[in-house]
Amino acid sequence: MSETPLAREIKDLIRHDGPIDVARYMALALGHPRHGYYITRDPLGAAGDFITAPEISQMFGEILGLWAAHRWMILGSPTHIGLVELGPGRGTLMADALRAIGKVLPAFAAAIELHLVETSPTLRKAQATILAEARGPSLAGRSPIWHDDIATLPDGPSIVIANEFFDALPVHQLVHRSGHWHERLVGLVDDELAFGLAAEPVPASQAPSLSNTALDGTIVEYPEAGSQVMAGLCDRIARFGGAALIIDYGHLEFGVGDTLQAMAAHAFVDPLARPGEADLTTHVCFETLARIAADKRLAIDILATQAQFLNELGIRPMAANLSRHATPEQAEAIAKALERLTDDAPRAMGSLFKVLAVSAPGTQRS
Ligand code: SAH
């Protein structure tokens, strides 16, 4: 297979400036202004490269809508609130959430100002279309407001949702060798992209604290971009009030290991093989995110698996209710989706995906 246009560009960059770190490689592969994976395509669904929970079933977005409604009541039912989604994909989750909100709490629907943080022009278009259709009378005439990043979100209380967003943010990888940690790099071997190591170790101040016990070759990941986004979100929530719900695949506790993976057409591929044409992700460390929230004095309301979270919030009665009004084929599809979202076998979605909910203390009703 010929190389991708982005592979050619990254090789030129490396020839000119030398090897790049893994975070830079991820940022280019996903967000390059012309050839970045998310910039050029809609990667979701059966015809795309991967499928996400809201694309599996409307129940997922509806449950998240109900979580948001609950948080809004805890905030004292303000007449104006920002509902923020990070990386909304096709907009399916938000459309389902707004429909559920409109049904149970029209006053919340009327209070919402919708903010979408999205870099992909292709997906922004998809979001505009689906949300224009989904907006009920209470939201009529109020378009979502798009942002490139969280820096431009307006002041004021907000409820934030992010499903499969943090896994797409660039991470650094450090490799242990002879008592030191070295940045993992992407360089060229025989003119092909290949992993390597920086000759100099990272300064002791940046080295992970497990230096003394790690074996040679051990890899740890440092989610610099994700940590910055989390810190920024938590600052806003601490200052203006509100809550955030983060769902992604990853681990509840910090662990070592290389979790960088690439997916194309629903199969794993070599992360260096087709930059710009395969999705590139890492597992999210929820311990790191929760620690950032705790440092910002936020309350950790939920830290659980997706299966635990969805069961707790009532996905089973919701499925039963939907099935009552469904054809036998639809009822079978609902049962399958329920099983897929909540299956907590070791490598299944319900256990692989984790949920973190944080909120500003003092906004909770006693
Ligand atoms: N939440 C959706 C889509 C997940 S895919 C769902 O569950 O179906 C990741 C989403 O994050 C896409 O919308 C992608 O365009 C967006 N994204 C990726 N990197 C981003 C970045 N750095 N800033 C803003 N959005 C980003």
Boltz pocket constraint, residues with backbone or C-beta under 6 A from the ligand:
constraints:
  - pocket:
      binder: B
      contacts: [[A, 30], [A, 31], [A, 38], [A, 44], [A, 52], [A, 53], [A, 54], [A, 55], [A, 86], [A, 87], [A, 88], [A, 89], [A, 90], [A, 93], [A, 117], [A, 118], [A, 119], [A, 120], [A, 123], [A, 147], [A, 148], [A, 149], [A, 162], [A, 163], [A, 164], [A, 165], [A, 168], [A, 169]]
      max_distance: 6.0
